Amino acid sequence: MIVMFSENNSEILKIELNDIASHSQELFLLREDMIDPFVSGNKFRKLHYNLKEAKLQGKETLLTYGGAYSNHVAAVAAAGRREGFKTIGIIRGEELDGAPRNTTLSFAESQDMQLHFISRDAYRNKDRPQNLAKLTELFGDFYAIPEGGTNALAVKGCEEMLSEHTHKFDYICLSVGTGGTISGVIKASQSHQKVIGFSALKGTFQVSEIQKHTSKTNFKLLDTYSFGGYGKIDSTLVRFMNGFKKESGVALDPLYTGKMVYGVVEMIKAGAFKENSRILAVHTGGLQGIAGMNVVLKKKQLPQIE
Ligand SMILES: *Cc1c(COP(=O)(O)O)cnc(C)c1O
């Protein structure tokens, strides 16, 4: 595999796959997953300016929200500890409180994050002022980072994923959760580039989040390759991810980048990209989620992610 450039631990890798060898398009991978071993990919970008802002405001504690497998919660725990913050994770699902911790939550605790479990109902209403007041009573003053980490400062951080090294690509493909990361990428994209977002969830409702941050329209969102919704996975996806790793040497994650790269390859095969175009797929990280997903796959007697 050819490495085109390498900078700040991130690089652009040319991907050669048998399956698409007969097609004229060239596929490259922006290795944002290599930025940091613990705070991977886009979560690092999304936290960068938020942590700076928290320091400016003199905050000592970061508080954020997420599900039990959240890459974002793991990232806040690791980045917060490194930068000298106390961290608190508000986790969806009261029933998890007494249960053995999964890999994501035990990692968060190993980074000294204090976990606080709330019911799904309470979680749904977490942004109501009276609930925020309750958290302040419990934990004192804190800098709140929203679920998934998306806010204007996160979008600003994600703009830095693109650079002069990415100008020559015709398409930029990436996975979409809340829409924060793609908002930054769209903002930083060149007008000749088309940004394609692969929703990891059912639906393409993230357009409204994107429109809060940019008026540019050189993008498209698809949920064709969401495999039925967030966290949904089947043996086709696992086999694709394992085959991709064998051929390229790069591991993908089961919630986001696996689905996105699967979609890109399917679209190349279907002739959805211009002839002779250069496609840049962004590896946004998320590899900490593999271990937890393998436990689920084993229970369902599906193949394991290698
Ligand atoms: C969180 C995450 C995303 C989605 O990012 P958003 O900014 O919420 O759209 C994509 N890929 C990985 C690996 C993630 O952890």
The ligand as an SDF file (V2000), in Angstrom:
LIG
                    3D

 15 15  0  0  0  0  0  0  0  0999 V2000
  -18.9120    9.5490   16.4720 C   0  0  0  0  0  0  0  0  0  0  0  0
  -18.3720    8.9460   15.2400 C   0  0  0  0  0  0  0  0  0  0  0  0
  -18.8260    9.3160   13.9540 C   0  0  0  0  0  0  0  0  0  0  0  0
  -19.9540   10.2920   13.7500 C   0  0  0  0  0  0  0  0  0  0  0  0
  -19.5690   11.6030   13.9840 O   0  0  0  0  0  0  0  0  0  0  0  0
  -20.6650   12.7570   14.0400 P   0  0  0  0  0  0  0  0  0  0  0  0
  -19.8870   13.9900   14.1970 O   0  0  0  0  0  0  0  0  0  0  0  0
  -21.5400   12.4830   15.2370 O   0  0  0  0  0  0  0  0  0  0  0  0
  -21.4600   12.7040   12.7900 O   0  0  0  0  0  0  0  0  0  0  0  0
  -18.2190    8.7400   12.8530 C   0  0  0  0  0  0  0  0  0  0  0  0
  -17.2390    7.8120   13.0030 N   0  0  0  0  0  0  0  0  0  0  0  0
  -16.8020    7.4250   14.2030 C   0  0  0  0  0  0  0  0  0  0  0  0
  -15.7530    6.3980   14.2860 C   0  0  0  0  0  0  0  0  0  0  0  0
  -17.3420    7.9700   15.3610 C   0  0  0  0  0  0  0  0  0  0  0  0
  -16.9020    7.5550   16.5720 O   0  0  0  0  0  0  0  0  0  0  0  0
  1  2  1  0
  2  3  1  0
  2 14  2  0
  3  4  1  0
  3 10  2  0
  4  5  1  0
  5  6  1  0
  6  7  2  0
  6  8  1  0
  6  9  1  0
 10 11  1  0
 11 12  2  0
 12 13  1  0
 12 14  1  0
 14 15  1  0
M  END
$$$$
